[in-house]
């Protein structure tokens, strides 16, 4: 099957399930996973899908079937992964600024936990001693990523235990005889240069000898994918070669497993958001195209200034004009300014590409508008995997009182 869904396939999904609708091409997810597995080859490299990119249960079940493990960012993601059928031994929970009770619950569920603060590591030691082997997330003080908001390893980042606090970390580990099995770093997202991972490895190699129970090193994720034609992307084959060469050349590290946590790389290019055109508004400044969606469904262009390719799939051969594509939310929700598109008419279907990661996952019911349906396509077969919201969904947890 094709790695890209055709206009005809997307139009058929829109006709069957309505718009706006998120569509995921499972064939593309499968291709991306096999690309990673093929690049790294070695069984010592383990792939943990970063569930925060897209947590739909059907997607999680499919990714489990492919053979991947799963990385979670909250206790509820852990529970969703368990519900999707992942064994606890295949679930990683990397905590971030959480209450210690979440760590307690994760340990009781049997999943592996990375601790990201001295505060919670101290609590872990005081309560459990060496009962539960854990990992620690370190902050390597490396600036990387496509946007400051998604750069997580620099010296002003909230994430992880700063490497300059290593002595304090070791004091806690020694005091409670905590068995550290994994060292974790994650420098950011949209990383296109394999050298960034090598920098992180160099930081870790100086630290590894301090942890005699170490079994793995987690290098995070953040692999760059293309959002528009000509975008530089990470070369996973070159990344694999550099990483494996570095580890094999290091006497202490060559025995360790290597973990990666790709999220966007796995699902971004597999995703599409199909919208319908509500109206065209001519002004002296621009021609607005208003679609039946907004930042309540796809916030990345407004939050990250992210570029998403847009296509008019119902009039692909029309004369090209410049349009400003906006949503129907009562806030500024501009998807694209002066974007060249084939002539847009009322009722046309506009598709936003690369919408699989952090699309639906960051959606909301702002303006009391419904979140869209989700559909997955595998080997040409389209199936509904989440119903569109209804009014009952907006009021389900409200408690009405008379004042």
N, C-alpha and C positions, 0 to 999 in steps of 0.2 A: 504493500500500500504506500501511497505517496506520503512524504513527511509533511506536506502542506495540504490543507483542505482547499478544494476548488471553490470558485464563486458559486457554482451550481449546488455544491454540497451545503455551503453556508446559507444560501437562499432557501434550500429545502428545510434546514433546521429552523430558520426564522418562520417559515410558513407553518411548520408543525408545532412549534413551541412558543411562538410569539416573540416580541422584542420588548425591552432589551433582554438579551440572553447571553450568558457566558458559555462558550463552547471549548472543549478540550480535546485535542487530537492525541489519543493514547498511543498511536503508532509513533508519534514524535517523541513522547516521553520514553517509550521503549528504546528508540534510536539513541537518545541522549544518554541513557543509562549504559547501553552497550558500548557507546563511544568511550565513556569513562572506564568501563571494565576492560575494554580492549586496549586502551592506552596504558593502564597500570599493570594489567596482566596478573602480577603477583598476588597470591592469596593473602600476603601480609598486609595488603592495602584494603581497608574496609570503607565502604561508602555508606554514610548515614544521610538519608534525605532530610533536609531541613524543613520540617513540616510547616513552619510558620509561613512559608510561601503559599501553600494551598493545603487546607486540611480536610477537604471533602472526603468522607469515609470511602467512597468508591475509588477515588484517586489513591488514597492510602493503601487500600486493599490491592490495587493493581501494582503499585510500587513494591509492596511486600512480595507479590507473586514474581516480580522480576528478580528478586533476590537481594534487594537493598535492605539496610537497617534504617532506623529513623532517629532523627535528632529533634528533641522537643524543647520549647522555650517557656512552657508553663505546665503546671500540674494537670490542667485540663487537656492540653495537647497529649500528655502522657496517657490520659484516660481514653482519649480518642484513638490513639495508636493501639492500645490494648483492645478496644472495641473493634478496631479494624483487623485484629487477628495477630498483631505482632507479639511474639513472645517477649517477656520482660528482659531477657538477656540480649535482645536486639534493639532495645530502647535506651537512648542516651538522653539525660535531662541536664542541660546546661543552665544553671540558675543565674539570675541576674537581679540583684536588689530585692530578693523575695523574703517573706517572713519565714522563719526557720520551720514553721509547721508544714510548709510545702516540701521542704527537704525530708522531714520525718515521714510524710505520706509517701513520697517517691521511694524512699528506702524500704518502707513496708511493702510497697507494691513490687519490689524486687528489681527495679531498674537501676542503671548505673548513673551516678550523679557527679557532675562537675561543680565544685564550689568556687564562687567568684569573689569571696571577700574573706579577710582575716576574721571579721566579726562572726560569720557563720561557721568558719572552720573551727574557731575556738569553741563555739557551742556544740558542734559535732563531736569534738574531742572530749569535752566535759561530760556529754551525755552518753556517748557510745564507745569511747576509747578507740580500739582498733577493730571493733565488731564489723564495721562496714568499710571495705576498701572504697576509695573515692578518687576522683580526679580534681585538679585545681586549674582554674582558668587564670592565665597570666596576661598582663598587659605589657606588650613588648616595646611600647613607645615608638611605633612605626606608623607614619602617616600613609594611608593607602585607601583607594576607593574612588568611585566616580563622583561623589558628592559628600560634603562634610557631614551631612546628616546620616550617611551610611558608612562613615569611617569610624571604626570602633577600637583601633589599636594605638591611637596617638596619645600623647602625654596629658591631654585634658579629657580623655574619654572616661566615662563612668564604668566601663566594662573591665572586669578582671582585677587581679591583684598585681599592682605595679611591680616590675622586676626589681626595682630598687628596695622593695620590702621583702626580699628573699630571706634575709636573716631572721626577720620576725616570723615569716612563714615556717622556716625550719625549726624555730624555737617551739612553736605550737605543735608541729609534727612530732618532735622529739618528746615533748612533755607528755603527750597522750599516746605515743607510739602509733600514730595514724599511718595506715598503709596507703600511700599515694600510688595508684596504679596508672594514672594518665596525666599528662601535661597538655594543656589546651591553650591555643592562641587563635584569635580570629581578628584579622586586621581591617576588614571592611568588605564592601560589596563592589561589583563592577571592576574587579581587578583583571587587567589584561596582560600583565607582565609577570611571567613565572619567577622573575628575580625577587619579587616581593615575598614570595613563599620561601625562597632561599634565605633572605634576610631573617625571616622568622626562625628558620631552622638554625641559623648561626647563633641566635639568641638562646634557643633551647639547648643546643649542644653544650654550652657553658654551664647549664643548670642541671642537665640529666644526671651527672655523677652524684648529685646530692640525694637522689631518690632510689634507694636499692631495690624497692619493690616495683619499680616502673615496668609496665608491660606495653604501653602504647604512647604515641604522641599524636595529638589531634591538631591538624593545621587549619581547621575551619573550612570555609568555603568562599563564596563571593566571586566565582568565576564569571568573567564578562561575556555577555551574549550581545548579538547585533540587534540594535533597535532600528537602524536604517542602513540602506545599502552603503557599503564601504566602511562601516564601523569596524574598528579593530576589535578582535576577540581574542580570548586566551587560547593558546595552542596547547591542548591538553596532552598531546603526545610529547611536546617539548617539556611541559611541566612534569610529566611522569618521569622522563629521562633525567631531568635535573634533580628532582627530589630523590629518586632511587639511587642515583649516583652519589649524592651527598650522604645519604644514610649508609650506603654500603662502604663508603670510605671512612666512616667513623666507627671505631672499634666498639664503643659502648652502645651506639645507636643501631647498629646493623641487626641486632637481635629483636628490636622493637617493632610492633605493628604500627602502621601509619594510617590515621583516620582522616577522612575528608567529609565535609558537610555541605554538599551542593543542594541548593533549593531552587533559586532562579534558573540555574543551568538546566535543571531537570524539567521544569514545567513552563517557563516563561514563553518560549517560542511555540509551545503547544496550545496556547490560549488565544481566544478571539472574543471580543465583545461586539455583538451585533446590535446596532441601534437603528431606529427609524427616524426619518427627517420629519419634524413637526411643521416647520415653516422656514421660509427664506425672508430675511429682512434687509432691504437695501438702505444704506446710510451714506452720508458724504464721506465717511472715513473708511468703510469696508462693507462687504456683504456678509451678513451673519447667516450661518446655517444652524438652526436650533434642533437638537436631537432629543429623543425621549430618554435621556440619561443625564448624568452630571457627575460632580465629584463625590456624590453619594454612592456611585458605583465604581468609578475609576478616579482615585484621588492623586495618583502619581504625577500627572502633568502639573497639577497645582501645588502639590506638596514638595516635590523634588525637581520641578522644572523638567520633568522627564519627557522625552520625545517618544511618541507612538505613531507608527505609520498608520495612515487612514486611507481607505479605499472605498470608492462608490461602486459596489458590486452589482447594482441593478442598472447602471448606465456607464459601464466601463469604457465605452468608445465615444462618449460625448466630448464636445469641445472643452478643452481645459481652461478653467478660470480660477481665480484666487478667492478663497473663502476663509472666513474665520469661523471655526466650528466651536459651538458653545452648547452648554447644557440648559436644562429647564429648572435649575435650582435658583432660589432667591438669594444668590450670592454670585460673585464673579467666578464662573467655572469655565474658563476658556481652555479647551483641549488643544487648539492650534490656531495661530494667528496668520492670516494671509497664506494659507496652505493651498498649493495648486491641486485641483481635483477635477475630474470629468464633471461636466455640468450637473449640478445637484437640483433635484426637483422634490416637491412635497411627496412624501411616501417612499423616497429612495432609501435603500439600506446602506448605511455607512458602517464599515467594520474597522475596529481598532485592533491592531496586531500586537503580538508580544504581551498579551494580557493575562497570561496564565499565572504569573507570580505577583502577589500583593495587589491583585485586582479585586476579586470578590472578597478576598481575605481582609481587606481594609474597608469594605463597603459598610454603609450605615443606612439608617432610615431617616436621615435629615430631611426636613420639610414634610415629614410623615409620608414619604414616598416608599414604595415597596422595593425591597432588594430583588434582583432578577433571578430567574431560574438558571440552573446549571445543567449542561448536557455534555455527555462524553461520547466520542466517536471512536470506534475501534474496528479496523478492517471493514470500513464502510457502513457499520451499523451504529446509528445514533440512538442513545438512551438517556432519558431524564434521570439526573442524579440529585437534583434538589428542586422542589417546587418553588414557584414564584411566591413571594409573600402575599398575604391577604390582610384585610383589615383586622381579622382576628389575631394575626401575628403582632400587629402594632399594639394591641390592647391586652394581649394574653396575660402579662404579669402586672398589669395595673390593678390597684385596689381603689375603687371609687368610694369616696366618703362624702357625706353631706356636712357642710360647715355652717 
